């Protein structure tokens, strides 16, 4: 009788393990994911990893090069402005500032 009870208990535990593996268990704060849920979570993580890889390999370097070219253009404009200010008189600079204030 003792062996029969142990055998039945082992069979029930095995059945519980199989059902848990297939469907998962959700008891309060305890979540044991089933096979399909694990596959779904894995697919989500793979998609996020692919997006991060794309950002690192293509988007980030292209944005860095865009920023660097913008910095060069702004430095060129700054140098042009400083050259114009260096050869202009104070009254010409003041008149230019007045024109930009009017147009703004």
C-alpha positions as CSV (number, residue, x, y, z in Angstrom):
1,X,0.0,0.0,0.0
2,X,2.9,2.3,0.8
3,X,4.5,1.8,-2.6
4,X,1.1,2.4,-4.3
5,X,0.7,5.8,-2.5
6,X,4.3,6.8,-3.4
7,X,3.7,5.8,-7.0
8,X,0.5,7.8,-7.2
9,X,2.2,10.8,-5.6
10,X,5.1,10.6,-8.1
11,X,2.7,10.3,-11.0
12,X,0.7,13.4,-9.8
13,X,3.9,15.4,-9.3
14,X,5.1,14.4,-12.8
15,X,1.7,15.5,-14.2
16,X,1.9,18.8,-12.4
17,X,5.4,19.4,-13.8
18,X,4.3,18.6,-17.4
19,X,1.2,20.8,-17.1
20,X,3.3,23.6,-15.6
21,X,5.8,23.3,-18.4
22,X,3.2,23.5,-21.1
23,X,0.7,26.0,-19.6
24,X,2.6,27.7,-16.8
25,X,1.3,28.7,-13.4
26,X,0.1,32.1,-12.2
27,X,-0.5,32.2,-8.4
28,X,-0.6,35.6,-6.9
29,X,2.9,37.2,-7.3
30,X,4.4,33.9,-8.5
31,X,4.6,33.5,-12.3
32,X,6.0,30.3,-13.8
33,X,6.0,30.8,-17.6
34,X,4.9,28.0,-19.9
35,X,6.8,27.0,-23.1
36,X,4.7,29.2,-25.4
37,X,5.1,32.2,-23.0
38,X,8.9,31.6,-22.9
39,X,9.1,31.5,-26.7
40,X,7.1,34.8,-26.9
41,X,9.3,36.5,-24.4
42,X,12.4,35.2,-26.2
43,X,11.0,36.6,-29.5
44,X,10.4,40.0,-27.9
45,X,13.9,40.1,-26.5
46,X,15.4,39.1,-29.8
47,X,13.5,41.9,-31.5
48,X,14.8,44.4,-28.9
49,X,18.3,43.1,-29.3
50,X,18.1,43.5,-33.1
51,X,16.8,47.1,-32.7
52,X,19.7,47.9,-30.4
53,X,22.2,46.4,-32.8
54,X,20.8,48.4,-35.6
55,X,21.0,51.6,-33.5
56,X,24.6,50.9,-32.6
57,X,25.8,49.8,-36.0
58,X,24.1,52.3,-38.3
59,X,21.9,55.0,-36.7
60,X,24.4,56.1,-34.0
61,X,27.4,56.5,-36.4
62,X,25.3,58.3,-39.0
63,X,24.0,60.8,-36.4
64,X,27.5,61.4,-35.1
65,X,28.7,62.2,-38.6
66,X,25.7,64.5,-39.1
67,X,26.5,66.3,-35.9
68,X,30.2,66.6,-36.8
69,X,29.4,68.1,-40.2
70,X,26.9,70.5,-38.6
71,X,29.7,71.6,-36.1
72,X,32.1,72.2,-39.0
73,X,29.4,74.3,-40.8
74,X,28.7,76.3,-37.7
75,X,32.4,76.9,-37.1
76,X,32.8,78.1,-40.7
77,X,29.8,80.5,-40.3
78,X,31.3,81.7,-37.0
79,X,34.6,82.4,-38.7
80,X,32.9,84.2,-41.5
81,X,30.9,86.3,-39.1
82,X,34.0,87.1,-37.0
83,X,35.9,88.1,-40.2
84,X,33.1,90.4,-41.2
85,X,32.9,91.9,-37.7
86,X,36.7,92.4,-37.6
87,X,36.6,94.6,-40.8
88,X,33.4,96.4,-40.0
89,X,33.1,99.6,-38.0
90,X,31.1,99.8,-34.9
91,X,28.3,101.7,-36.6
92,X,28.0,99.0,-39.3
93,X,27.7,96.3,-36.7
94,X,25.1,98.3,-34.8
95,X,23.1,98.9,-38.0
96,X,23.3,95.2,-38.8
97,X,22.0,94.2,-35.4
98,X,19.1,96.7,-35.7
99,X,18.2,95.1,-39.1
100,X,18.1,91.6,-37.6
101,X,16.0,92.8,-34.7
102,X,13.5,94.4,-37.0
103,X,13.2,91.2,-39.2
104,X,12.9,89.0,-36.2
